[in-house]
Amino acid sequence: MVCGLVISCILSMTGFCSVCENLRKDVFRLHILANSDSVQDQTLKLKVRDGILDYTAEIFRNCTSREQALETAEKHLDRIKAECRKVIRENGFDYSVEVYTTKMNFNTRVYENFTLPAGKYDALRIVIGSGNGHNWWCMIYPSLCIPSAQQNKPESSLDESEMDVISHSGQYEVKFRLVEIFENICAFFSE
């Protein structure tokens, strides 16, 4: 009986994991780490976020795939870094800033009405100063970053099964947790 239950769980997770993997291949994220958790550094992180979202809205506007968004980010890394530095200096700080693209592990994340499953995603990462503070994230592609999230809908970039996973997170909460545990174990052994 126990073996049957385990096999049943594994089989039901297989399709779900496949959709989650496809979703990870279709998403490009923005991840910003603050220097620290002080009020000033967290406020600065949000100002950098606002400046970068304003600055990059035009360059990512015509991206039609994750690959194109990733290429666009890599092509504009120096300009994005310069914009980050500008915002940091304008707010009276002299922190260093690192800007790069990477494939990194994310836990399951909730974004307003959407939930993204845990796993490795391509991301544009901005690290302010020591990067020891809380982070902020969004999806550059499909665009779910504010203010662009108000104008664009992910439905045009994701297939029906992917939209079902991210928009009905309550139904998949246990599966998200199982996927997150599995992804964290895989990430631990791959490092």
C-alpha positions in Angstrom: 0.0 0.0 0.0 2.8 2.4 1.0 4.7 1.5 -2.2 1.6 2.2 -4.3 1.2 5.6 -2.6 4.8 6.5 -3.2 4.6 5.4 -6.9 1.4 7.4 -7.3 3.0 10.5 -5.9 6.0 10.1 -8.1 3.9 9.7 -11.2 1.7 12.7 -10.4 4.8 14.8 -9.8 6.4 13.8 -13.2 4.0 15.9 -15.3 4.0 18.8 -12.9 7.9 18.8 -12.8 8.0 18.8 -16.5 5.7 21.8 -16.8 7.8 23.6 -14.1 11.0 22.8 -16.0 9.5 24.3 -19.2 8.4 27.3 -17.3 11.9 27.8 -16.0 13.2 27.7 -19.6 10.7 30.4 -20.6 11.4 32.9 -17.8 14.2 35.6 -17.4 14.3 37.2 -13.9 15.7 40.3 -12.3 17.2 39.9 -8.9 18.5 42.8 -6.8 20.4 42.4 -3.5 20.7 45.3 -1.1 23.9 46.1 0.7 22.3 45.3 4.1 18.9 45.2 5.8 19.1 48.7 7.2 16.2 51.0 6.3 18.5 53.2 4.2 20.0 50.3 2.2 16.5 48.7 1.6 15.2 52.1 0.5 18.2 52.4 -1.9 17.6 49.0 -3.3 14.0 50.0 -4.2 15.3 53.2 -5.8 17.8 51.2 -7.8 15.0 48.9 -8.8 12.8 51.8 -10.0 15.7 53.4 -11.9 16.6 50.1 -13.6 13.0 49.3 -14.5 12.5 52.8 -16.0 15.8 52.5 -17.8 15.3 48.9 -19.2 11.6 49.2 -20.1 12.5 50.3 -23.6 15.4 47.8 -24.2 13.3 44.8 -23.1 10.0 46.0 -24.7 10.4 44.1 -28.0 11.9 40.8 -26.5 9.8 37.8 -27.7 11.7 35.1 -25.8 13.8 34.4 -22.8 16.8 33.9 -25.0 16.3 37.3 -26.6 15.9 39.0 -23.2 19.1 37.3 -21.9 21.0 38.5 -25.0 19.6 42.0 -24.6 20.7 42.1 -21.0 24.2 40.9 -21.8 24.5 43.4 -24.5 23.5 46.3 -22.1 25.3 45.2 -18.9 27.7 48.2 -18.9 24.9 50.6 -19.4 22.7 49.0 -16.8 25.6 49.1 -14.3 26.2 52.8 -15.1 22.5 53.5 -14.4 22.8 51.6 -11.1 25.9 53.6 -10.1 24.1 56.9 -11.1 21.1 56.1 -8.8 23.4 55.0 -5.9 25.5 58.2 -6.2 22.4 60.4 -6.5 21.2 59.0 -3.2 24.4 59.9 -1.4 26.0 56.4 -1.3 29.3 55.2 -2.7 28.6 51.5 -2.8 30.1 49.3 -5.5 27.6 47.5 -7.7 27.9 44.3 -9.6 25.7 43.6 -12.6 25.8 40.3 -14.4 23.7 37.5 -15.9 23.7 34.2 -14.3 21.7 31.0 -13.9 20.8 30.8 -10.2 18.5 28.8 -7.8 15.3 30.5 -6.6 12.9 29.2 -4.0 9.2 29.2 -4.8 8.2 32.8 -5.1 4.8 34.5 -5.0 4.2 37.6 -7.2 0.8 39.2 -6.6 -1.5 36.7 -8.4 1.3 34.4 -9.7 3.6 31.9 -8.2 6.9 30.7 -9.7 8.1 27.2 -8.7 11.6 26.7 -7.2 14.5 25.9 -9.5 17.3 27.4 -11.5 16.4 30.4 -13.7 18.4 32.7 -15.9 18.6 36.1 -14.2 20.0 39.6 -14.5 21.5 40.0 -11.0 22.4 43.4 -9.4 24.4 43.3 -6.2 24.6 46.6 -4.3 27.7 46.9 -2.0 28.2 43.7 0.0 24.9 42.2 -1.1 24.1 41.1 2.5 20.5 42.5 2.5 17.2 41.2 1.5 16.5 40.9 -2.2 13.9 42.1 -4.6 12.9 40.2 -7.8 10.6 40.2 -10.7 10.3 38.6 -14.2 11.9 40.6 -17.0 10.5 38.1 -19.5 7.6 37.7 -19.7 7.4 41.1 -18.2 5.9 41.1 -14.7 7.9 43.9 -13.3 6.1 47.0 -12.1 5.3 49.3 -14.0 5.4 47.0 -17.0 3.3 44.4 -15.3 0.4 46.8 -15.5 0.7 46.9 -19.3 1.8 43.3 -20.2 0.3 40.0 -19.4 2.3 36.8 -19.3 -0.4 34.9 -21.1 1.1 36.0 -24.4 4.5 34.4 -23.6 3.6 31.2 -21.6 1.6 28.2 -22.8 -1.6 27.1 -21.1 -0.1 24.5 -18.7 2.6 27.1 -17.6 -0.1 29.7 -17.0 -2.1 27.1 -15.0 0.9 26.4 -12.7 1.7 30.1 -12.0 -1.9 31.3 -11.6 -3.4 28.5 -9.5 -0.7 28.3 -6.9 -3.0 27.3 -4.1 -3.9 24.1 -5.9 -0.2 23.3 -6.3 1.2 24.4 -2.9 2.3 20.9 -1.8 3.8 20.1 -5.2 5.6 23.5 -5.2 7.1 22.5 -1.8 8.1 19.1 -3.0 9.7 20.6 -6.1 11.5 23.2 -4.0 12.9 20.5 -1.7 14.0 18.4 -4.7 15.6 21.5 -6.3 17.4 22.5 -3.1 18.8 19.0 -2.8 20.0 19.0 -6.4 21.5 22.5 -6.0 23.3 21.4 -2.8 25.0 18.4 -4.6 25.8 20.4 -7.8 27.8 23.0 -5.9 
